[in-house]
């Protein structure tokens, strides 16, 4: 047992002040990932700052955007009437993640900040550049069935585990960050990082910042949408491949479309080339197949995960077909 100091705060300002005093401190909300990492010895924070009493649980429409506080639980967001009506893709993605018990305590901010579930990252006896830079990537030539096929580097082929974040990337969300200098906004697609030469850095959050809320523009994508998650078992399993698909139709012509994938990269993977191709096209199987083909440009398997090179485009096609069937 490694001793740590436990502190509780009720404001974002004081939480940030406490964080600045100790570079090894961590925020504690639901703790569904943090506690696991501590138990496994992956991290050993000297101080835990409990932020559960900070008033960041709002889910509300503000102008043309829906604001979701960082401490809103996954269940609260998934089941909220406003989200079901305006952003059903997000609701579906959240309900595909984890178990109901975990969703009841896991928070939006924690979901965004969760770390990879790569077995080499969790096993402190194995080499992992993400956990200990410079030790190598055990997955590269090891057990890599769950690993990335896009945006990989020689240093790391781990994947981001979140379902919610795939939908947020597709929905053009913004994440609002606070520090003692004030607030700043960042496009959600820019929040998470590819591994590159610094796989230990999961995101672009600064050391003195905390996530305050999400802002998601209201759109016309609440009719034709689907979140398709392919996994080894139906309950409490991370995605082998997932696809968030939504589009707007006018006389069977696609006037707006969003596509993002999970389980395939170090961050939620937005399929912009496929989106660009589909704009103005008919919502047809042949066009969906072409979009899936375009999505796979640059994909690379590492042995045991080669099956994803076929599974991924098939999942894109199926997700688009299921979105169309809601018409």
Long-range contacts (C-beta under 8 A, 24 or more apart in sequence): 2-38, 2-44, 4-44, 4-45, 4-46, 4-47, 4-48, 5-46, 5-47, 5-48, 6-47, 6-48, 6-50, 7-47, 7-48, 7-49, 7-50, 8-49, 8-50, 8-52, 8-53, 9-49, 9-50, 9-51, 9-53, 9-54, 10-53, 10-54, 10-55, 11-54, 12-51, 12-54, 12-56, 12-178, 12-210, 12-212, 13-180, 15-49, 15-51, 15-54, 15-210, 16-178, 16-179, 16-180, 16-208, 16-209, 16-210, 17-180, 18-47, 18-49, 19-49, 19-207, 19-208, 19-210, 20-180, 20-208, 22-46, 22-47, 23-207, 25-49, 27-51, 27-109, 27-210, 28-52, 29-70, 29-71, 29-107, 29-109, 29-110, 30-73, 30-102, 30-105, 30-106, 30-107, 30-110, 31-105, 31-110, 32-98, 32-102, 32-105, 32-106, 32-110, 32-114, 33-110, 33-113, 33-114, 33-115, 34-110, 37-115, 37-122, 40-122, 40-123, 40-124, 41-124, 42-121, 42-122, 42-124, 42-131, 51-210, 56-109, 56-212, 56-213, 58-213, 59-83, 61-86, 61-218, 62-215, 64-217, 64-218, 65-215, 65-216, 65-217, 65-218, 66-215, 66-216, 66-218, 67-213, 67-214, 67-215, 68-108, 68-213, 68-214, 68-216, 69-108, 69-212, 69-213, 70-107, 70-108, 70-109, 70-112, 70-210, 70-211, 70-212, 70-213, 70-214, 71-107, 71-108, 71-109, 72-107, 72-108, 73-103, 73-104, 73-105, 73-106, 73-107, 73-108, 74-98, 74-102, 74-103, 74-104, 74-106, 74-107, 74-108, 74-111, 74-164, 75-100, 75-103, 75-104, 77-108, 78-103, 85-222, 86-218, 86-222, 87-167, 87-171, 87-216, 87-218, 87-222, 88-222, 88-225, 89-167, 89-170, 89-171, 89-221, 89-222, 89-225, 89-226, 89-227, 89-244, 89-246, 89-258, 90-164, 90-167, 90-168, 90-171, 90-216, 92-167, 92-225, 92-226, 92-227, 93-163, 93-164, 93-166, 93-167, 93-227, 93-242, 93-244, 94-163, 94-164, 94-167, 96-163, 96-227, 96-229, 96-242, 97-162, 97-163, 97-164, 98-236, 99-235, 99-236, 102-236, 108-164, 108-211, 108-214, 109-210, 109-211, 111-162, 111-164, 111-165, 112-162, 112-164, 112-165, 112-168, 112-175, 112-191, 112-203, 112-211, 113-202, 113-203, 113-205, 113-211, 114-161, 114-162, 115-161, 115-202, 116-158, 116-159, 116-160, 116-161, 116-202, 116-266, 117-146, 117-161, 117-238, 118-146, 118-147, 118-158, 118-159, 119-143, 121-158, 129-155, 129-156, 129-195, 129-199, 129-200, 130-156, 130-158, 130-195, 130-199, 130-200, 131-200, 133-198, 133-199, 133-200, 137-199, 139-302, 140-302, 141-302, 141-303, 143-304, 144-302, 144-303, 144-304, 144-305, 145-240, 145-304, 145-305, 146-238, 146-240, 146-263, 146-305, 147-302, 147-305, 148-264, 148-265, 148-266, 148-305, 149-264, 149-265, 149-299, 149-300, 149-301, 149-302, 149-305, 149-308, 149-309, 149-312, 150-261, 150-264, 150-265, 150-269, 150-298, 150-299, 150-300, 151-194, 151-195, 151-265, 151-266, 151-267, 151-269, 152-195, 152-265, 152-266, 152-300, 152-302, 153-194, 153-195, 153-196, 153-197, 153-199, 155-195, 155-196, 155-197, 155-198, 155-199, 156-195, 156-199, 156-266, 157-195, 157-302, 158-195, 158-199, 158-266, 159-262, 159-263, 159-264, 159-265, 159-266, 160-192, 160-202, 160-262, 160-265, 160-266, 160-267, 160-268, 161-238, 161-239, 161-262, 162-262, 162-268, 163-227, 163-229, 163-239, 163-242, 163-262, 165-192, 165-262, 165-268, 166-227, 166-242, 166-243, 166-244, 166-260, 166-261, 166-262, 166-268, 167-227, 167-244, 167-260, 168-214, 168-216, 168-268, 169-244, 169-260, 169-268, 169-269, 169-270, 170-244, 170-245, 170-246, 170-258, 170-259, 170-260, 170-268, 170-270, 171-216, 171-217, 171-219, 171-221, 171-246, 171-258, 172-216, 172-217, 172-219, 172-258, 173-214, 173-215, 173-216, 174-214, 174-215, 174-216, 175-211, 175-213, 175-214, 175-215, 176-211, 176-212, 176-213, 176-214, 176-215, 177-205, 177-206, 177-209, 177-210, 177-211, 177-212, 178-209, 178-210, 178-212, 179-206, 179-208, 179-209, 179-210, 180-208, 183-212, 185-215, 188-214, 189-268, 189-270, 192-266, 192-267, 192-268, 193-266, 193-267, 194-265, 194-266, 194-267, 195-266, 199-266, 219-248, 219-256, 220-248, 220-256, 221-246, 221-247, 221-248, 221-256, 221-258, 223-248, 223-249, 223-326, 223-327, 224-248, 224-249, 224-283, 224-323, 224-324, 224-326, 224-327, 225-323, 225-326, 226-319, 226-320, 226-322, 226-323, 226-326, 227-319, 228-315, 228-318, 228-319, 228-322, 229-262, 230-263, 230-311, 230-315, 238-263, 239-263, 240-308, 240-311, 241-308, 241-311, 241-312, 241-315, 242-315, 243-315, 243-316, 243-318, 243-319, 244-319, 245-316, 245-319, 245-320, 245-322, 245-323, 246-323, 247-278, 247-283, 247-320, 247-323, 247-324, 249-283, 249-324, 249-327, 252-282, 252-283, 253-280, 253-281, 253-282, 253-283, 254-278, 254-279, 254-280, 254-281, 254-282, 254-283, 255-279, 255-280, 259-291, 259-295, 259-316, 259-320, 261-295, 261-312, 261-315, 261-316, 263-308, 264-299, 264-308, 264-312, 271-295, 271-316, 273-297, 274-316, 283-320, 283-324, 285-317, 285-321, 288-316, 288-317, 288-320, 288-321, 289-313, 289-317, 291-316, 291-320, 292-316, 292-317
